[in-house]
Amino acid sequence: MIPLDRFSGHAADYARYRIDYPGELYDYILAQVPTRQRVWDCATGNGQAAVALANYFEEVDATDLSGNQLANAPRRPNIDYQTAQAETPPFADDTFDLVTVGQALHWFDVPVFHAEVRRVLKPGGVIAEWGYGLNQVNAPIDALVRFIYTDIVGPFWDPMRRHVENEYRDLPFDFAQPRRARFIARREWLVEWYMNYLRTWSAVQAFRKKHGYDPIDQFADDLRRLWGPNPRDVRFPIFLRMGVKG
């Protein structure tokens, strides 16, 4: 399987406008992790999860396919960033207490990745995989964004995007003690920031590459009118699945 890199070309914008994750998500995961010596954050991107995990673990290994993404990640003394594919991690057997993947599993060869996770996790170690679907603001804005998502850039979504839409239910997961949970990430954004977030979508980037213009620009006036001059509450529904190496 050829590794997929959809984000190197706009790594700086991705680092600035993509969300990080709520404390409740980490609290839930960490309550299931018996020891906190070492964690692997796979497909770390610009380090959103790695930085949070560095507050709880002695060592954080954070890998990503994109060197450009890693160049935009914050540095911490206990985080080691390195370029690596999810399916070929450069780690020894029985190394990690926890393996995490945020908003990236759908790009992987999942059976191969899971075989590597079982190899590098300690006995009783935990895997946690999560993602987030289409955000919500209010009914008029949500309807317009859904139209952009489906009708304007819909043909440019990678087919694997469907796995985010169905919360990874069609992707294999053969770890012990499986469990699922949901969370909400909330942000207070002005409309310009929100539009820049939309521009980080991989489908928007693919549309721009083919047509030579930004599809968000043609809806900017409508979004500004519906949004108004003040910040609005933007809600991102997060889904989590996790399990244990038996």
C-alpha positions in Angstrom: 0.0 0.0 0.0 1.4 3.4 -1.0 1.6 5.8 2.0 -0.7 8.8 1.6 0.3 12.3 2.5 -2.5 14.8 2.1 -1.2 17.6 4.3 2.5 18.5 3.7 1.5 21.1 1.2 -0.3 23.2 3.8 1.4 22.1 7.0 1.6 25.6 8.5 -2.1 26.3 8.0 -2.9 22.8 9.4 -0.9 23.5 12.5 -2.6 26.9 13.0 -6.2 26.1 12.2 -6.8 22.5 13.1 -8.2 21.7 16.5 -6.6 20.0 19.5 -8.5 17.7 21.7 -10.4 18.2 25.0 -9.1 17.2 28.3 -12.0 14.8 28.9 -10.7 12.7 26.0 -7.3 12.2 27.6 -8.8 11.7 31.1 -10.9 8.9 29.7 -8.0 7.2 27.9 -5.5 7.6 30.7 -7.9 6.1 33.2 -7.5 2.8 31.3 -3.6 3.0 31.1 -1.9 1.3 34.1 1.6 2.7 33.6 2.8 5.9 32.0 6.4 5.5 31.0 6.2 5.7 27.2 3.6 6.5 24.5 3.6 6.4 20.7 1.5 9.0 19.0 1.2 7.8 15.5 0.5 10.2 12.6 1.0 13.0 15.1 0.7 15.7 12.4 1.9 18.9 14.0 1.9 17.4 17.5 -1.5 18.3 18.9 -1.9 15.0 20.8 1.8 14.5 21.5 2.1 17.8 23.4 -0.9 16.9 25.5 0.5 13.4 26.2 3.8 14.9 27.2 2.1 16.2 30.4 1.4 12.6 31.5 4.2 10.3 30.1 7.9 10.2 30.8 8.6 9.7 27.0 6.5 10.5 23.9 7.5 9.1 20.5 5.6 11.0 17.8 5.8 9.9 14.2 4.3 11.2 11.0 4.7 10.5 7.3 5.2 14.3 6.6 8.4 16.0 7.6 6.7 19.3 6.9 4.1 18.6 9.5 6.7 17.6 12.0 8.5 20.9 11.4 5.5 22.7 12.6 5.2 20.7 15.8 6.0 22.3 19.2 9.1 21.0 20.9 9.1 19.5 24.4 12.1 17.9 26.2 10.3 14.5 26.5 8.9 14.4 22.9 11.0 12.7 20.1 9.6 13.5 16.7 10.6 11.4 13.7 9.4 10.7 10.2 8.0 7.2 9.9 5.1 5.3 8.3 2.4 3.9 10.6 2.9 0.4 9.2 6.7 0.3 9.7 7.4 2.0 13.1 11.1 2.0 14.2 10.4 0.6 17.6 11.3 -2.5 19.6 8.8 -5.1 20.8 6.9 -4.5 24.0 7.9 -0.8 24.3 4.8 1.3 24.9 2.1 1.6 27.5 -0.2 3.4 25.1 -0.5 4.0 21.3 -2.6 6.8 20.1 -3.9 7.8 16.6 -5.9 11.0 16.2 -7.9 11.7 13.0 -5.6 9.5 10.9 -6.4 5.8 11.1 -8.5 5.9 7.9 -5.3 6.6 5.9 -3.6 3.5 7.1 -3.4 -0.2 6.0 -5.2 -1.0 9.3 -4.4 -4.7 9.6 -0.7 -4.1 9.1 -0.7 -1.2 11.5 -2.6 -3.2 14.1 -0.1 -6.0 13.8 2.7 -3.5 14.5 0.7 -2.0 17.5 0.4 -5.5 19.0 4.1 -5.9 18.5 5.2 -2.6 20.1 2.7 -2.5 23.0 3.6 -3.9 26.3 1.4 -6.7 27.6 -1.7 -5.0 28.9 -0.9 -1.9 26.9 -3.7 0.2 25.4 -4.5 1.5 21.9 -6.7 4.5 21.5 -8.0 5.7 18.1 -10.2 8.7 17.6 -11.5 11.1 15.0 -14.0 13.8 14.5 -16.8 14.4 12.0 -18.3 17.5 10.4 -18.5 20.4 12.9 -21.7 22.1 14.0 -22.4 25.9 14.5 -26.1 26.5 13.9 -28.7 25.3 11.4 -28.1 27.9 8.6 -24.3 27.7 8.7 -24.4 23.9 9.1 -26.6 23.6 6.0 -24.2 25.7 3.9 -21.1 23.9 5.1 -22.8 20.5 4.4 -23.5 21.8 0.9 -19.8 22.7 0.4 -18.8 19.4 1.9 -21.1 17.3 -0.2 -21.8 19.1 -3.4 -18.8 21.4 -4.0 -15.8 19.4 -2.8 -17.6 16.1 -2.3 -16.0 14.4 -5.4 -12.5 15.4 -4.1 -12.8 13.5 -0.8 -10.7 10.4 -0.7 -12.9 7.3 -0.6 -11.4 6.5 2.8 -13.2 9.6 4.3 -16.2 7.4 4.6 -14.5 5.7 7.6 -14.6 9.0 9.5 -18.3 9.5 8.6 -19.2 6.0 10.1 -16.8 6.4 13.1 -14.4 3.6 12.0 -17.1 1.0 12.4 -16.0 -0.8 9.2 -12.4 -0.8 10.1 -11.1 -3.9 11.9 -10.4 -3.8 15.6 -9.4 -7.1 17.3 -8.0 -5.9 20.6 -9.3 -7.1 24.0 -11.8 -5.1 26.1 -13.0 -2.9 23.3 -14.9 0.2 24.2 -16.2 3.4 22.6 -16.9 6.9 23.8 -17.9 10.3 22.4 -16.7 13.8 23.3 -17.2 17.4 22.1 -14.4 19.8 21.3 -15.6 23.4 21.4 -14.0 26.5 19.9 -14.9 30.2 19.9 -14.0 31.3 16.4 -14.5 34.4 14.2 -15.7 33.7 10.7 -12.3 34.3 9.1 -10.7 31.7 11.3 -13.5 29.3 10.5 -13.0 29.7 6.8 -9.3 29.1 7.1 -10.1 25.9 9.0 -12.3 24.8 6.1 -9.4 25.5 3.7 -7.4 22.8 5.5 -9.8 20.1 4.4 -8.0 17.7 2.1 -10.9 17.9 -0.4 -10.6 21.7 -0.6 -6.9 21.4 -1.3 -7.6 18.8 -4.0 -10.3 21.1 -5.5 -7.8 24.0 -5.6 -5.1 21.9 -7.2 -7.5 20.9 -10.0 -9.4 24.1 -10.6 -6.9 26.7 -9.7 -9.0 28.6 -7.2 -10.2 28.4 -3.6 -13.8 27.0 -3.4 -14.3 28.6 0.0 -13.9 32.1 -1.5 -17.2 31.8 -3.5 -19.1 31.2 -0.2 -17.2 33.8 1.9 -19.9 36.5 1.7 -22.6 34.1 2.6 -20.6 32.7 5.5 -19.8 36.3 6.8 -23.5 37.2 6.6 -24.7 34.1 8.4 -21.9 34.3 11.0 -22.0 38.0 11.9 -19.1 40.0 13.4 -18.8 38.1 16.7 -17.2 34.7 17.6 -19.5 31.7 17.5 -19.3 28.4 19.3 -18.0 25.7 16.9 -18.6 22.1 18.1 -16.6 19.1 16.8 -18.1 15.7 17.6 -15.2 13.3 18.6 -15.5 9.5 18.5 -13.1 7.2 20.3 -12.5 3.5 20.2 -9.9 1.8 22.4 -8.7 -1.7 23.5 -6.0 -3.6 25.2 -3.2 -5.9 24.1 -4.1 -9.3 25.6 
